[in-house]
Each structure stands twice: as C-alpha cells, then as structure tokens.
Amino acid sequence: MRSARRALTTEPIATPDPELWARGGSRLEPLEFRRAPLLAAAVWFALGEVMARDARPAMILLISLVLLLVLTAIALRSGVRVAVVPLAGLWMVVGMWSAEVQPSPSR
C-alpha cells in the first residue's frame, strides 16, 4: 500500500495554462458562421417566416426556391464563402414556404 501511495505522489502534477488565468483574457471565442452554421440557418429560416406575413403566391416562392437552388449549386463551385449568400436566401424562402403552407384555423 505504501508503494501505491508513493507512485501517486511522485508523479508530476500538471499545472494549468497561465493564459487561462490572465486578467483581461477571454476564454470565449466570438460567434462565427463556421462555428454555428445551424444557428445561422435557424435565424435565416425565422427571418423568412417573419417576412411571410405579407401574402406571397406559392408559385413565386416555388420559382424562387428553384432559382436559389441553382444559384447555390453554381456558387458552391466557386467557393464556400460565396455560397453563403444564396444559401441564406434559400433558407429564407424555405421559411416563407413553411409559413405559407401552415394550416390556419377556419374563420
């Protein structure tokens, strides 16, 4: 039993990183799109639902959905940074579409 205690006490103790304890240092990283893409998609979707308060014909939403899909596919070939803008529009149109097809109570 004594040898087990000695083995535990002779091991070096790991010291914490001094930068974590420095004053004024922040351990939290700023929120960025690449770190929270689902949050950005949820915000764009909710923005689309808010924009759907005005009555939009379903055919216009369907046409815009197809055009944004094509635009997103083309932009993905250029680079991911370029594809963020049409992808945001795509999520907004999907949010508008879901608000449009949501059943409403009968009058």
C-alpha positions, -999 to 999 in steps of 0.1 A, spaced: 0 0 0 28 23 7 43 18 -27 10 27 -43 9 60 -24 45 68 -34 37 62 -70 8 86 -68 28 113 -51 59 110 -72 41 118 -105 44 154 -116 13 175 -111 0 192 -143 -1 229 -139 -29 249 -155 -23 271 -186 -13 306 -173 -31 323 -202 -64 310 -188 -59 329 -156 -45 361 -171 -66 393 -164 -84 406 -194 -81 374 -213 -113 359 -227 -118 322 -229 -149 326 -251 -144 328 -288 -166 352 -308 -196 336 -326 -189 330 -362 -208 313 -391 -183 285 -394 -187 276 -357 -225 277 -357 -239 270 -391 -272 256 -378 -278 287 -357 -273 308 -388 -297 286 -408 -323 288 -380 -321 326 -379 -325 328 -417 -354 304 -416 -371 325 -388 -365 357 -409 -382 340 -438 -412 332 -416 -414 368 -404 -412 380 -440 -441 357 -449 -465 379 -431 -472 396 -464 -492 372 -487 -469 357 -513 -483 334 -540 -470 299 -537 -459 298 -573 -435 328 -568 -420 310 -538 -415 278 -558 -398 296 -586 -375 315 -563 -367 282 -545 -356 266 -577 -336 296 -588 -319 298 -554 -310 261 -555 -294 266 -589 -276 297 -578 -263 279 -546 -251 250 -567 -232 274 -590 -218 293 -560 -205 261 -544 -183 256 -573 -167 290 -568 -162 286 -530 -180 282 -498 -177 319 -489 -196 329 -520 -223 303 -514 -233 317 -480 -254 345 -496 -276 323 -518 -278 297 -491 -292 324 -467 -318 333 -493 -327 297 -498 -333 293 -460 -354 324 -461 -376 311 -490 -380 278 -472 -391 297 -441 -416 316 -462 -429 284 -478 -434 267 -444 -453 297 -431 -474 297 -463 -484 261 -461 -490 261 -424 -527 253 -417 -547 282 -404 -578 280 -383 -611 283 -400 -630 315 -397 
